[in-house]
């Protein structure tokens, strides 16, 4: 028999370059609803700098080129 483990805290990720923009506002609304239901949350802002393998290796990329994340956890 499988036992369900209650969710204690959810990490909400804000990938927008604007720390307190529309994405934050939406995530903050979600956090509020989660809190009403007894679930904790934390909003993590990733920042303005580009992320990914090319950037960490010091390779420059044009700003207009989209980045596809392939290193999922």
Helices and strands as residue ranges (DSSP letters): E 9-14, H 22-36, E 40-45, H 53-56
